[in-house]
């Protein structure tokens, strides 16, 4: 089957595209609403997840307590459990319940959302690109979850410990608004989730030929500055959170160089094989059946 035949069969009118998009949005909203209702009924479990970073039993807090004891250095011990929370709004706790359920539903629905978006774009892609693009639909939620866990288990407790216990004067006591606390936990977790999408972006740009491994090596210093600015924008205004976002981002940048190297090597191999086949007279014309 030729390219033209495949594209003619896959071609849809503008109205059909809108109808398909409407169906996808309906399914996504339905899944999100169902997850929201389920999480809303599980109030205790959801809010336990939100407030867990200030508990002494939280894994990160226990790890640092063990390190402080093992290395005999109290400087390593973090004490976010000292943070006192309060609510000063009539509907504050109810809105807190809604917000936590909303965020939880979004996190759980995110992989399904990405899959639906890929399903919508897939028919417009050639078969070879269609097979390759599924990698993005799989890797994007994986990197998102890894970043979310890193932000929740590493950045959140350290940021809470730093900001909640920081004092400019002994006369000022920190009593943190519960809404501000939740915003900090959610923002640093989602900031890490966004930052961990960097390998996906680099893979896409490398596949399109926009970036090269040599170019990424050449502009390492500029990339470091841009990543510092990025970390400062998406995190709370404290050095701890910004530093903890920057270092993983830079590590992912270096990992992106290796991704780009592999893509370039694969492209060079395919080109060499194609040239060799042409020289041997084995290639006349490429179509989708060959792919």
Secondary structure, 3 states (H helix, E strand, C coil): CCHHHHHHHHCCCHHHHHHHHHHHHHHHHHHHHHHHHHHHHCHHHHHHHHHHHHCCCCHHHHHHHHHHHHCCCHHHCCCHHHCEEECCCCCHHHHHHHHHHHHHHHHHHHHHHHHHHHHHHHCCCCHHHHHHHHHHHHHHHHHHHHHHHHHHHHHHHHHHHHHHHCCCCCCCCCEEEHHHHHHHHHHHHHHHHHHCCHHHHHHHHHHHCCCCHHHHHHCHHHHHHHHHHHHHHHCCCCHHHHHHHHHHHHHHHHHHHHHHHHHHHHHHHHHHHHHHHHHCCCCCCCCCCCC
